[in-house]
Amino acid sequence: AFNLNIDGKGFDLNQLNTSVNGLITKLDYNYYRYNDISLNGKFQNKKFEGDIQLKDDCAGLDFNGMVDLNNPENPIYNFYAKLDKADLQQLNLIPNRLIVSVEGNFKFAGKDINNLTGEANLSNINLKDDQFNVNLSDLLICLEKTGEYKEYTIDSKEISGYMKGYFDPIKLPASLQFYLSQHTSLLQAPGIEKLDQLFFPQDVEMNIRVSKDIGVISLIDPKIKGFSDITLKGTYNSEAQKINLDVNFDSLIYDNIKLNQFKTNVFDRNDSLIVRSSLNSIDVGKTKINNISLGATSNLTGLYSRLRIENETEKNNLELV
């Protein structure tokens, strides 16, 4: 149902030249009924320029800008948008619950996420579901693509870094999960063998720094109370079956234990994953344990580890194999 003032000519999308002003009270899309959509803009050929407002129970939207669909292989988007409490699961856009609030300026081109280029300058970002609540004050996202080579960068007060190489951002997590499942028994799960059907050659280099918890660390373990300066950097090549990752953090508080200056390197050797880790110190109440190192080898047959603790003198050390 709608109440619109339409002034123009044409019904074919290629020849449409029409101004629209009014209210769409109901609109069904992807098995969801949107309510109260206000339109004020102009459709010309395959281009829309104007304002859209949505006041729905599952999403609020203020849109001002342009969408140009003249080139179906490379549509152009240039707009400001404010999305308020959009429940993407209720809107039938994704299978899992995720509520999104964000505002910013978007300048992109591309027919899908894998081919998208441009930038977004975002603020007042909130992502939440039943388990996490992520808040970011600001975020600049830049997506560049030359042929099949991509370079993605992100920058904010809380998180910054880059990913670059030949990769599919949608299929990368499944590819990495499947690769790890072939090298360690610790990551086996029902149906994981089906992930190889999603394979797309992945050759990626990454370097990401998170200065403080943005609301997701409790997903790993609710006993983690906080951290500072976590960095993740390394490379992954699915065709060469190679991985090399470094994970470091300055400090992390787990329950009542403080871990200081942690460094770990994960790499492959034949059919195994090798882990080499070190801690400058652990604080447990008034007790301080210095110079801790851990080595581990994991494959499909089991896990083999070695722990070494050293004090300031050679007389005070402990080694567990």
C-alpha positions as CSV (number, residue, x, y, z in Angstrom):
1,A,0.0,0.0,0.0
2,F,1.3,3.5,-0.8
3,N,0.3,7.1,-1.1
4,L,2.7,8.7,-3.6
5,N,2.9,11.8,-5.8
6,I,4.5,10.8,-9.1
7,D,5.5,13.2,-11.8
8,G,7.3,12.0,-14.9
9,K,7.3,9.6,-17.7
10,G,8.3,6.0,-18.4
11,F,7.7,2.6,-16.8
12,D,10.8,0.8,-18.2
13,L,13.7,1.0,-15.8
14,N,16.0,2.0,-18.7
15,Q,13.9,5.0,-19.7
16,L,12.3,6.0,-16.3
17,N,12.4,9.7,-15.6
18,T,10.2,10.3,-12.6
19,S,10.0,12.3,-9.4
20,V,8.5,10.6,-6.4
21,N,7.2,12.1,-3.1
22,G,5.1,10.2,-0.6
23,L,4.7,7.3,1.7
24,I,4.8,3.5,1.2
25,T,2.9,2.1,4.1
26,K,3.7,-1.5,3.4
27,L,6.4,-3.2,1.3
28,D,7.1,-7.0,1.2
29,Y,10.7,-7.9,0.5
30,N,12.5,-11.2,1.2
31,Y,9.5,-12.5,3.2
32,Y,9.5,-9.5,5.5
33,R,6.9,-6.7,5.5
34,Y,8.4,-3.2,5.9
35,N,6.2,-0.4,7.2
36,D,6.2,3.4,6.7
37,I,8.8,4.1,4.0
38,S,9.0,7.8,3.0
39,L,10.4,8.6,-0.4
40,N,11.4,12.0,-1.8
41,G,13.6,11.8,-4.9
42,K,14.0,11.2,-8.6
43,F,14.4,8.1,-10.7
44,Q,16.2,8.8,-13.9
45,N,17.1,5.9,-16.2
46,K,18.7,3.5,-13.7
47,K,19.7,6.1,-11.1
48,F,18.0,7.2,-7.9
49,E,18.9,10.3,-6.1
50,G,17.0,11.6,-3.0
51,D,15.9,10.8,0.5
52,I,14.5,7.7,2.1
53,Q,13.2,7.3,5.6
54,L,12.2,4.0,7.2
55,K,10.4,3.8,10.6
56,D,9.8,0.1,11.1
57,D,9.7,-2.0,14.3
58,C,12.8,-4.0,13.2
59,A,14.8,-1.1,11.6
60,G,15.1,2.7,11.3
61,L,16.8,4.3,8.4
62,D,17.7,7.8,7.2
63,F,19.2,7.8,3.7
64,N,20.3,10.7,1.5
65,G,22.3,10.2,-1.6
66,M,22.6,8.4,-4.9
67,V,22.4,4.8,-6.3
68,D,23.4,4.4,-9.9
69,L,22.6,1.0,-11.5
70,N,23.5,1.9,-15.1
71,N,26.4,-0.6,-15.1
72,P,25.1,-3.8,-13.7
73,E,28.7,-5.1,-13.3
74,N,29.8,-2.1,-11.4
75,P,26.9,-0.2,-9.7
76,I,27.8,3.0,-7.9
77,Y,26.7,4.0,-4.4
78,N,27.3,7.5,-2.9
79,F,25.2,8.3,0.1
80,Y,24.9,9.2,3.8
81,A,22.9,6.8,5.9
82,K,21.9,6.3,9.5
83,L,20.8,2.8,10.5
84,D,19.1,2.4,13.8
85,K,18.7,-0.9,15.6
86,A,18.3,-3.0,12.4
87,D,17.6,-6.6,13.4
88,L,19.1,-8.4,10.4
89,Q,17.7,-11.8,11.5
90,Q,14.1,-10.5,11.8
91,L,14.6,-8.8,8.3
92,N,15.5,-12.2,6.9
93,L,18.9,-10.9,5.8
94,I,21.1,-13.3,7.8
95,P,20.4,-16.6,9.7
96,N,21.8,-15.5,13.1
97,R,20.6,-12.7,15.4
98,L,22.5,-9.4,14.9
99,I,21.3,-5.9,15.6
100,V,23.2,-3.1,13.9
101,S,23.3,0.7,14.5
102,V,25.6,2.9,12.5
103,E,25.8,6.1,10.6
104,G,28.2,7.5,8.1
105,N,29.1,8.4,4.5
106,F,29.5,5.6,2.0
107,K,31.2,5.7,-1.4
108,F,31.4,2.3,-3.1
109,A,31.2,0.6,-6.4
110,G,30.7,-3.1,-7.1
111,K,28.0,-5.7,-7.7
112,D,28.8,-7.8,-4.5
113,I,31.0,-7.8,-1.4
114,N,33.8,-9.7,-3.2
115,N,34.1,-7.0,-5.9
116,L,33.3,-3.9,-3.7
117,T,35.7,-1.0,-3.8
118,G,35.6,2.4,-2.2
119,E,35.4,3.7,1.4
120,A,33.1,4.3,4.3
121,N,33.6,6.8,7.1
122,L,31.5,5.5,10.0
123,S,30.6,6.6,13.5
124,N,28.3,5.6,16.4
125,I,28.7,1.9,15.6
126,N,27.0,-0.7,17.7
127,L,26.7,-4.4,16.9
128,K,25.1,-6.8,19.3
129,D,23.4,-10.1,19.7
130,D,22.7,-12.3,22.7
131,Q,26.4,-12.8,23.5
132,F,28.3,-9.7,22.6
133,N,27.9,-5.9,22.4
134,V,30.5,-4.1,20.2
135,N,30.9,-0.4,20.4
136,L,33.1,1.7,18.1
137,S,33.3,5.5,18.2
138,D,34.5,5.8,14.6
139,L,35.8,3.6,11.8
140,L,37.3,4.3,8.4
141,I,37.1,1.4,5.9
142,C,38.9,1.5,2.6
143,L,38.6,-1.3,0.0
144,E,40.9,-1.3,-3.0
145,K,41.0,-3.9,-5.9
146,T,43.4,-4.2,-8.9
147,G,42.4,-7.2,-11.0
148,E,42.0,-10.0,-8.4
149,Y,44.4,-8.4,-5.9
150,K,42.7,-6.7,-2.9
151,E,43.8,-4.4,-0.2
152,Y,41.5,-3.7,2.7
153,T,42.4,-1.2,5.5
154,I,40.5,-0.2,8.7
155,D,41.4,2.5,11.1
156,S,39.8,3.7,14.3
157,K,40.7,4.5,17.9
158,E,40.1,0.9,18.9
159,I,41.1,-1.2,15.9
160,S,43.4,-0.7,12.9
161,G,45.1,-2.8,10.3
162,Y,45.0,-4.3,6.8
163,M,44.4,-7.4,4.8
164,K,45.9,-7.7,1.3
165,G,46.4,-10.4,-1.3
166,Y,44.2,-12.7,-3.4
167,F,41.3,-13.7,-1.3
168,D,37.5,-13.9,-1.0
169,P,36.4,-12.1,2.2
170,I,33.2,-14.2,2.4
171,K,34.9,-17.6,2.0
172,L,38.1,-16.8,3.9
173,P,36.9,-17.8,7.4
174,A,35.5,-21.2,6.1
175,S,38.8,-21.8,4.2
176,L,40.9,-21.1,7.3
177,Q,38.6,-23.3,9.5
178,F,38.9,-26.2,7.1
179,Y,42.7,-25.8,6.8
180,L,43.1,-25.9,10.6
181,S,40.8,-29.0,10.9
182,Q,43.2,-30.8,8.6
183,H,46.2,-30.1,10.9
184,T,44.8,-30.5,14.4
185,S,42.3,-32.7,16.2
186,L,41.4,-29.9,18.5
187,L,39.2,-28.2,15.8
188,Q,37.1,-31.1,14.6
189,A,33.3,-30.6,14.4
190,P,30.4,-32.4,12.7
191,G,30.1,-31.3,9.1
192,I,33.4,-29.5,9.0
193,E,34.4,-31.7,6.0
194,K,31.8,-29.9,3.9
195,L,33.7,-26.6,4.3
196,D,36.0,-27.7,1.4
197,Q,33.0,-27.2,-0.9
198,L,33.4,-23.4,-0.2
199,F,37.0,-23.4,-1.1
200,F,38.3,-20.5,-3.1
201,P,42.1,-20.0,-3.4
202,Q,43.2,-17.8,-0.5
203,D,46.5,-16.0,-0.4
204,V,46.4,-13.3,2.2
205,E,48.6,-11.2,4.4
206,M,47.2,-9.5,7.5
207,N,48.2,-7.1,10.3
208,I,45.6,-6.1,12.8
209,R,45.9,-4.3,16.1
210,V,43.2,-4.0,18.8
211,S,44.1,-1.5,21.5
212,K,41.3,-2.5,23.9
213,D,38.3,-4.7,24.3
214,I,35.5,-3.6,21.9
215,G,32.9,-6.0,23.4
216,V,33.8,-9.4,22.0
217,I,36.5,-10.8,24.2
218,S,33.9,-12.4,26.5
219,L,33.0,-14.7,23.6
220,I,36.3,-16.4,23.9
221,D,36.0,-16.8,27.7
222,P,33.8,-14.8,30.1
223,K,36.7,-15.0,32.7
224,I,38.8,-12.6,30.5
225,K,38.3,-9.2,32.2
226,G,40.4,-7.0,29.9
227,F,43.5,-6.6,27.7
228,S,45.7,-4.1,26.1
229,D,47.3,-4.0,22.6
230,I,46.6,-7.3,20.9
231,T,48.2,-7.7,17.5
232,L,47.6,-10.4,14.9
233,K,49.8,-10.5,11.9
234,G,50.8,-13.2,9.4
235,T,50.1,-15.0,6.2
236,Y,47.9,-17.8,5.0
237,N,48.0,-19.6,1.6
238,S,45.4,-22.3,1.1
239,E,46.9,-23.7,-2.1
240,A,50.4,-24.0,-0.7
241,Q,48.9,-25.3,2.6
242,K,51.0,-22.7,4.5
243,I,50.2,-20.6,7.6
244,N,52.3,-18.4,9.8
245,L,50.7,-16.2,12.4
246,D,52.0,-14.1,15.3
247,V,49.7,-13.1,18.1
248,N,51.0,-10.8,20.8
249,F,49.5,-8.8,23.6
250,D,50.9,-6.4,26.2
251,S,48.7,-7.5,29.1
252,L,45.6,-9.6,29.7
253,I,43.6,-10.3,32.9
254,Y,42.1,-13.7,33.2
255,D,39.9,-14.1,36.3
256,N,42.4,-12.9,39.0
257,I,45.5,-13.7,36.9
258,K,47.4,-11.1,35.0
259,L,49.5,-12.2,32.0
260,N,52.2,-9.8,30.8
261,Q,53.9,-9.5,27.4
262,F,52.7,-12.6,25.7
263,K,54.1,-13.7,22.3
264,T,53.1,-16.7,20.2
265,N,53.9,-18.0,16.8
266,V,51.8,-20.5,15.0
267,F,53.1,-22.2,11.8
268,D,52.7,-25.5,9.9
269,R,55.2,-28.3,9.5
270,N,54.2,-31.2,7.3
271,D,50.7,-32.2,8.7
272,S,51.1,-30.6,12.1
273,L,50.6,-27.1,13.6
274,I,53.5,-25.9,15.7
275,V,53.0,-23.3,18.5
276,R,55.8,-21.4,20.2
277,S,54.8,-19.1,23.0
278,S,56.4,-17.0,25.7
279,L,55.3,-14.9,28.7
280,N,57.4,-12.3,30.4
281,S,55.5,-12.9,33.7
282,I,52.3,-14.0,35.4
283,D,50.9,-12.2,38.4
284,V,48.8,-14.3,40.8
285,G,47.9,-12.2,43.8
286,K,51.3,-11.3,45.3
287,T,53.1,-14.1,43.5
288,K,55.0,-13.3,40.3
289,I,56.3,-16.1,38.0
290,N,58.8,-15.0,35.4
291,N,60.0,-16.2,32.0
292,I,57.5,-18.9,30.9
293,S,57.8,-20.6,27.6
294,L,55.4,-23.1,26.0
295,G,55.9,-25.3,22.9
296,A,53.2,-27.5,21.4
297,T,52.8,-29.7,18.4
298,S,49.2,-30.6,17.3
299,N,48.1,-32.9,14.5
300,L,45.2,-35.3,13.8
301,T,46.7,-37.9,16.2
302,G,47.0,-35.7,19.3
303,L,48.7,-32.8,21.1
304,Y,52.2,-32.8,22.4
305,S,53.3,-29.9,24.7
306,R,56.3,-28.7,26.6
307,L,56.2,-26.1,29.4
308,R,59.3,-24.4,30.8
309,I,59.4,-21.9,33.7
310,E,62.6,-20.1,34.7
311,N,63.4,-17.7,37.5
312,E,66.4,-15.3,37.6
313,T,68.8,-18.1,38.4
314,E,69.4,-21.5,36.8
315,K,68.7,-23.2,40.2
316,N,65.0,-22.2,40.0
317,N,63.4,-23.6,36.9
318,L,60.7,-26.1,36.0
319,E,60.3,-28.0,32.8
320,L,57.2,-30.2,32.0
321,V,57.0,-32.3,28.9
